[in-house]
Amino acid sequence: MSDASPQTHCIRRAAWIIGWDADRGGHVYLRDGDVAWQGDRLIQVGGSYDGTVDTEMDGSRRLVMPGLINIHCHPTQTPIYRGFVEEYGNPRLFFNGRQDFRQSFIQDEAALRASARYALAEMATNGITTIFDLSHAYPGWLDLLDQSGLRVWVAPMFRSARWWASDGQETLYDWSPDEGAAAFAEAQAVMDAAERHASGRFSAVVAPAQIDTCTQDLLRDAIALSRDTGRVLFTHGAQSYPEFNQLARLHDKTPIGYMDSIGFLGERTVIGHAVFTDRHPWLLWPTRDDLSLLAESGTTVAHCPTVFIRDGTLLHHIGAYMDAGVNVAIGTDTHPQNMLEEIRTAELLARAAAGAQHTSTTARLFHAATAGAARLLGRDDIGRLDVGAKADLVTFDLDHPQMHPLRDPLRAIIHQAAERAIDAVYVDGRRIVSAGRCETIDWDDAARTLDREQKRIAAKAPRLDEIVPLMLPMGA
């Protein structure tokens, strides 16, 4: 066993720091201060660090901010779908879902791994330090996550049925004979392995995949497991017209109301999307209870606007959720796995939906992408730069042209520069991105592999060119 003390690193005189003010309970700007960490913990944020350091970096042309928490992503799926799903949806299902495509584009293990490897490198270079990886279990999953260097809440999804669609205006369900029991058992084994992992960066999530693809018994089993283990509970819910109609028909309740009735909501629960509540102006429903149910139970909403606006739908509006007291976190869900763009999209769509009465701001949504997510996780040591917190941080190059003029650096990042100005990313004090390049996964190689795998899978499904033709015709 080594007796060596952990090394100390310091970014000297950082021009801007997005630090944490415990009295305000929020982020604040600090100027011309040091950011130092020993091992995996911050020991100085702002001011001057006078202790001995092993490595010192000039921060005079850098901004330092906390790493972003991506509360909802699907690494094994979304990168390999690029070029197919951006504008495709089933018009008979309100453009929701891409069942025709997914029924044709069937991934195998090699394709899943190629997609995940690409996505993990992409997220690291985009300033994401913590992710909720919502995937179906596959061999080598934890090894790949370990290689990435990211902090991961491992969420092996399980369900009782898969959805599919015919040409009709209906979502169909193919129910498994055991109603999801085997998938639940497999997921539990992965959760246990994640929590035992030597990296110490993994936690487990109980993740019934969708509220409408799980039997009530399976959902109750998931609730019990979450309660008994203290693990976060996640599902996709209130995410489409067809799902809303299905649950209303079966239970005479909104999806949120149904989840409340079975005890699914709570302080350790995340609902992926929660778009179609009884407050949504596109729905005709007699109650207006859903936001209160979410707020009073302490449930967190994982807000991922890009995937919905592609289908021509949107949440109305995220400021109203926060005004009602709902805890909100931000996720990417789909590609690109870019949280900074997702924050900007969330703010702009909320402004468009709410008009002059909007209450969505850059600061509010940045909080959701950092401390808001950490609140759900029961962690006060991530999503903020504060002494004693984890050394999960991102540095930006202030000389990047997109960072100018630099009156307000957070606005410059969210509304202009995004990931283009990222210089370095650290998780647990370990650098995983340098000069904007991922050091743990070769992203260029991952991109080439992803391209080969997409072509290989697509070649097995000749109808794809009919379902999703190229955007422009081929010339002579």
Disulfide bonds with the S-S distance in Angstrom:
none
